[in-house]
Amino acid sequence: MDNYGQTNAREQALRSCFVRGLAGDAAAYHTFLKDLSAHLRGFFRKRLYGLPDDVEDLVQETLLAVHNQRHTYDPQQPLTAWVYAIAKYKLVDLLRRRASHERRNDPLDDEQDILAHNDAEAVTARLDLAKLLTRLPDRQRLPIIHVKLEGLSVVETARVTGMSESAVKVGVHRGLKAVAAMIRTRR
């Protein structure tokens, strides 16, 4: 069996256990969580080499998020794309927390510098953008978030969302056009 066949077989096995678990089969759900843990461990180890404590924490956080968000899974979409999107968010959260912690521990060169910047406008703009994005359908909102805000490539976004690359490009284009129209009507 080639690499694609193995990946597809793993996807089908995980999906089958997950769907049966959602229908009330506790043994299948337990198998799903156990198998998914192994996949997530490998995913995080590859990205966090030398940080085994963080790997295990992220595995547990992701499993908990998958469990808590299981009602949002669309059975028509690939399960692994949905799971890895959650895993990627957890990884980004960890990296942001680490970066924030490192910045907090940096000494201030000039205490006056703290008063030189006002982020109120940026915060307001982010909140406004978040409100506008919630009004878009997933096929437009998710590509904008992944490509334009998180900086993922079209290929990575397609893999994370389960969309085709062309659907990601179209989603970004149409979504930005819709956001621009919403902004124009608010003025």
N, C-alpha and C positions, 0 to 999 in steps of 0.2 A: 504494500500500500504506500503510495507517495505521501509527501508532506501534507498536501491539500486534503487528501483522503483521510489522513489521521486527524487533522484539525476538524474536518467536517464530522467525523465520527465522534470526536470529543464533544463538539457542539451539540450534536443530536442526543448523546447520552446525558449531558448536563441538562439540556432543555427538557428531556423526557422526565427526569427525576424532579426537576423544578415544577413542571406543570402538574405532575402527579401529586407533588407535595402541596401545591396550591389547592388541589381538589380534596385534600385531607389525608393523603397517604404519608404518615409520619416517618415511616422507614425510608421512603423515597426522598423526603425532604432532608433527612439526616444524611443520606448518601450524597445528595446534592451539596450540602454544606461542607461535608468532609472533602469531597473531590474539588470543590471550588476553592477551599482553603489551600490545597496543594498548588493549584494554578496561580492563585493570587500571591502565594509565597514566592514562587518563581518570578512572577511579574515584578514584584517589589524588590526582590534581591538583586535583580539585574539593574535596577535603577538606583538602589541605595546600598551599593557595595560597601561593606565595612560597618554598617549600622544595623546589626541584627535585632536590637531591641525595637528600633523604629519599624523594621519590617513586620515584626509580629504585631505591634500595635496597629499598624495600618491594615493588616489582614483582619484583625478583630473589628476595627472600625468599619471596614468595608463590608464584612459579613453582616454586621448590625444594620448598616445602611441598606443593604440589599433586602434584609428581612423587613425592615421598617417601610421600605418603598416597594415591596413586592406587588402591591396593588396597582402600581403605575406601569408595570411591564405589559407591553403590547405583544401578544403571542404571535403576531404576524411578522415581528422583527426578530433578528438574530439575538439570542440571549447573551452571548458573549460580548457583543457590542454594547448592550445595555449595562452589563456588569462592569466592563472595562471603563465605560464612561464614569461610573460611580467611583471606581478605583482611581482613575486619573484625578478626579476632583479631590479625593482624599489625599493623594500624593501632593497635589498643588497646595492644598491647605497646610500640610506638614511643612513643605518647603517655605511657604509664606511665614508660618509661625517661626521657623528657624531663622529666617532672614530678619524678621521683626525683632526677635530676641537678640540677635547679634547686633542689630542697629541700636537697640536700647542700651546695650553694654558699651557702646562707643562713647568716649568722652566728647563733650561738646567743645569744639574749638573756640567758639565765640558765643557766649550766652545771649548776645543781642540777635544772633542769627535766628533764634527761635521765634522772635517777634517779626522777622522780616517777611515771612511767608504766611499767607492766609489761604487755607485750603477750602474755605466755605463754598466758593464758587464751584470748585471741582467736585466737591461732595454733592452739591445741589445738581450739577450736571449729570453725575453718575446716577443719582436717584431718579431724575427725569428720564434718563435713557432706560433705566431698569423698568420704569412704569410703561414706557412706550413698547419695550420689547415683550412685556407680558401680553400685550394686545395682539402680537403676531402669532400665527400658527407655528407649531414646532418645526415644520419643514423650512421655515424662514428664520425663526428665532435661533434655533440651535446652530445652524451654519454661521450666523453673525457672531454669536457668542464664541464659538470655537475658533473661527478664522480671524475675525476682526478684533475681538477683545482678548482672547487667550493666545493668539499668535500661532495656532496650529496651521499646518498646510492643508490644502484641499484633500490630499490623499489621507492624511491622518484624521481629518474630520469625517471623511467618508467611512473610514474604518470604525471610528468611535460611535457614529450615529447609525451605521447600517445603511446609509444612503449611498447612491452612486456619486461619483465625482462630479458628473454634470449636474445632478440634482443639488449638490452642495453649492456649485457656482451659481445656478439659477436661484437657489434659496437666498444666497447672499445678495445678489443683484435685486431681486424682487423685494426682499426684506428691507434693504436700505432705501429703495424707492418708496416703500410704504411708510417707513419711519419719516422720511423727508416730507411726504404728504401730510402726515400727522402733525409734524412741526409747523408746516405752513398754515394749516387750519387752526392751530392754537394761537396764532398771532393776531 
